[in-house]
Amino acid sequence: MTSPSQAAADAGDLTLEPEGEPGTPGNKGTPELAGRTPRQLAWLRFKRDRVGVICAFVVGFFILIAAAAPLIVKLYGKNAYDLYGQDDGLLNSSGIPIKPNGGISSDHWFGVEPALGRDVLALLVYGIRTSLLIALAVTVISVTVGVLFGLTQGYLSGKTDYFMGRLSDFMLAFPQQLFFIAFSPVAISLLVNPGEQESWWVRPFVLISVQFILGWMSIGRLVRAQVLSLREREFVEAARISGASSWRIISKELLPNLWSTILVQATLLLPVFVTAEAGLSFLGVGILDPTPDWGLMFQTGANNYQSDITFMFFPGIAMVIFVVAFNLLGDSVRDALDPKTLR
C-alpha cells in the first residue's frame, strides 16, 4: 500500500481548497485537504510519460483504421478484391508492376500487388482489420478464462489448487508454435466435410480457438499468485470474519486489486496474438486468399521480394510500428498503475 506522503510526493495529489467564504458559518480559516484517487494518480503518471502517450495515439490510430476500414476504402475509391493490375494493364507478363516502386501512383498510393494486382492500401487496411479482430477476440477470451481460472485456483487453494496447477503445467508443456501449425489443419478438417467449401467463419474460428487453448495459462498463473498473496491480507480476513460470502470477497475485495495486473497483461498479450495470427497465415494454415490479412501480405511479399521489394515495405513497417507501440504502451500502463515497478 502506498503511504499518503508517497502519494502526495508522486503526483502532487493534495490540493488546498478553502472550506468556505470568509465570515460564513463553519469557516475556521483552515484549508481542506482534497486527495486524489489511485485512478487519478495513475492517470497523472501516465500523462507525464511522453512515450506512453505517443504510443497510445499510435495504437488508437491502428484501432481506428481497423474499425473504419470500409469507410476508408470507400473514400479512397478502391477495394481489396478488384484486380486493378490485371484489368488496367499495370502488370507485365511476369505479374510484376510496370511502374517503378511497386506501381505507386496517384491512383494507387501504395502501389499494386504482384501477380493479382490488387490495391496495396486497401489490402493493408482490411488486413489490419482482420488481424486485429482475431487477436482481440483471442485476448478477451484468454484473459477472461485465465482470470477465472487463477481466481478459483488461488482462492480455494488446497487440492483444488494442486489439480488445477497440474492442468496448467500440462498445457504449458505443449510447444505453442508447433501445436498451432500442426493442429490448425486438423481442426479445419473436423469442421468441413470432404468436398465441401469452407464457410467464411471456419478459419477465424479455428485461429481463435487454437491460440486460446494455449494462450490463457500465463495470465492464469499470474492471477493465482496475486490471489494467494491477497487472500491473507487483513482486509480479506476482516471481510471473511464479518460473514461475507466467497463471491462478495472475490468481487469486492480481490478483483479491485487485480485490475491493474489484468489490464497490463492484456496489453502485452494482444501484440503477441497479432504476430501469431500473421505467422500462421504466412505459413498457410491461417487465413487464405482472397481474404485480406497481414500474414498473407508477408507471404506474397516473400514470394516476390526479388522483383518487387516495395510490396513488403508497407505491411512490414505497419507491423513493426504497431507491435513496438503496443509493447511500449503496456510498459507505460504498468509503470503508471504501479510506480514501484522497475523496468
Disulfide bonds with the S-S distance in Angstrom:
none
